[in-house]
Structures are given as C-alpha cells and as structure tokens.
C-alpha cells in the first residue's frame, strides 16, 4: 500500500503509524466525518480472523476510556477498521520513557482503566488482553493522563463465542490470570487481574511480569492502601479479587490519592505525554 490510496471512496491513507502480527495501522483522512482517524487493516487469513473483525465492529462502545471501530470496509485481502486517532502513544511507551510512575498518577490510570472495564463488562464483554501496549494515551503536556483501552481482537462475549483458535490460551503472558492458564473459561476477573499487573508495573518500574507473578513487597513511596488493592486485584484465586471493576474503583477512591500539578516522576522530572504523531502529511497530489 502507498500513501494516497483511497478505500471505500472515503478513507485516504496518509502514513503508516503502527503494525501487529496480522494488521497494519495507518493515519487516514475520513472524508465522511471530515477528520483524521486510525485505519487498522486486518488481514483476512481465515474464518477466525473474520470472526475477530465482526466482533470488533460489533464492539462500538461509546465511552471516554474505550477505543473501538466506528466503521469498516473491505480492502482487498484486508478489512479496514476506522477508529479514533489517539496521539499520545501507549502506556508501554510512557513506562519506557519514565520507568516507575508516581503513585497518584498510577492510581489515576488504574481508575480510568477500571472505568473502561466496568463499561465493557456491563456489555457482556471480557477483553482478555489488558496490558500497557493496549492502553493508549491522549497527549497531556501538564495535566492528568487520559487513558483509552483498545484492541478488542481477542475479546470474548457472554454468548461464549471464542474469537481465536480453539484449544489455545490467548492473551499476553504475565498478564494472564492463573485460572486462564489452568484452562478455565475467561471472565471479568481475568481482566481485573491484568489491570492489577499493569498497576504493579507502573508502581515498580519493572518489566513485564512473569507467569503467576507475586506482587512482592511494597515499594517505597507507595501508600499501603494502594498496594493492598494491587495485591487484591492480583490474587491467584478469582474469588479473592474485587467483585467487579466498580468495587475496585470504590476501594481505590478510599485510598484518597490526588494528583498534584505539575506532575513529576519519582525522580522529580516533569511527567509529560507528548504528541507522538505530529502533523498529518498532506494527501498526495493528483498531478
């Protein structure tokens, strides 16, 4: 594909901004809405991929902390999924830039993550791949972060339909709850476990957790209430985790953490989320 290609008479491909195992992501101009979007091109390699695409389209969930496709079009051997363009990179990028995050900042990200999970769980959906790379950030030079959960390609609905190959555990090692590793059916507690492990990473500055990771000792500067909630979310038995994302949010509110501005890292460096995309390129000329 080259810049300037138009799909469906609507989406003009401008520049490539990301890639995955079976997909590529382009910045595109949507002539129908008059704005730029992220155009995810998913390879149609067989029935499983088609099911994922169908489910992603069905997951158009309007929520401030969720990104899902708002339109789709066939594109040769691919399907184009049009989504909001989130410009601040991912939490994975932020952790790579700053390492360990201050506790109130991590708590704010956790709260927004739980708000997203509450919304999708209420719609009967289990995400199954909550991790820093799937938490996108809006640019925020001085203020609070704004997190958006994305990538519902392996989501599982309450109808029991699996959207990946039967017989394989799906998700990212380290963020997979122990019950899923033991071949139990995924449910909302799996997403809560993953959210806890994401928060463990934010508070420790460590790399991806190992399978069946223990949270360990509380790091310096992390309030006991917040660390207790992380341990609760990461409990190995699903029944020992908070009953729901809303219950976890209530426990988080009880920690009484508030952001001070401007936000600084634990080392005193200003914590900023920059625009990672820059201005869009001009569409190629027809000349």
Steps between C-alpha positions, in 0.01 A plus 500: 500500500619852424392838641201642317317171457125555556290223652123490465502838331539643849832428673822647359808324637762757608781336700563175680505540879504143635500127429412170664509132418211506252427871471644838402381835628496812282407858567219574256267780407130415528318706236161420653579638846753760382766392750803276531468150640701185564437246224584149617541256212441144620605210280216263417692175536207274580174463694661580836627837384164580340327424830738736679422774251127447532523515876721810495240672286225394741696644792426861419473605862474874554708579807772756577752228590433248222611501135307275262431518126228735379503378137643221288561430131640208299840578350620215278636228726453729803219660693538866600389591852466876553564621856571822686856620459667498845821698473691461827644152458428217743559437868776265383668798336454715811654232723791473259554876521464547877515162671324490836206742524397698810226329699224763444567497125489119487181508706338738249590270212367201694173682569449579131594143405241367746239741362559354153478144633180578689348622174599204285418245770157659527461429128585134558854522359827371645801675344756224574809701403526796737865611496696825472523481121120490476453810716530805275556852627383839384774767496520679835795739544416604857171349615355166598529201266207397282505125435311308231480121491530356151556181297198276546625246246488208746202616707252239619129567527258361754355281223813288540626561145877464487667724247833320483603147421332251732737322738753778546533744787487855367634818650844620607707289745543670836163675474309170471313403815595161650152356442535566126835323495318205656255500206202649681260714299597870497286748691517854642736392783763430233491863389521617863809285552660654191413851620672419829811380320505814285488705821773284657718594203420870534586503870816286482646610164567132427475329164205280404402267786574131491228237488332470843701801619480588870468872573771487766591766753354850483736743325610813682259789452199284414215543751402177679136529388594516132744210527237296683258561213764389248554180699122452514466540123791260443371229737554156348145389581239696303264494798759692703502794256258793515150397400497738203684788338264737682586340834869546422437866412324550833799351683732725299298808593541401862878535460451877483769564239497825304728634229708811561579716197734522328550125522855382562655156492639336812837648393357852477486516120193666342265225379357583160314308232608635163333485161676202340356547151562861407305681230344281229669492161322668212309263271697417184425727206299366208747670262 
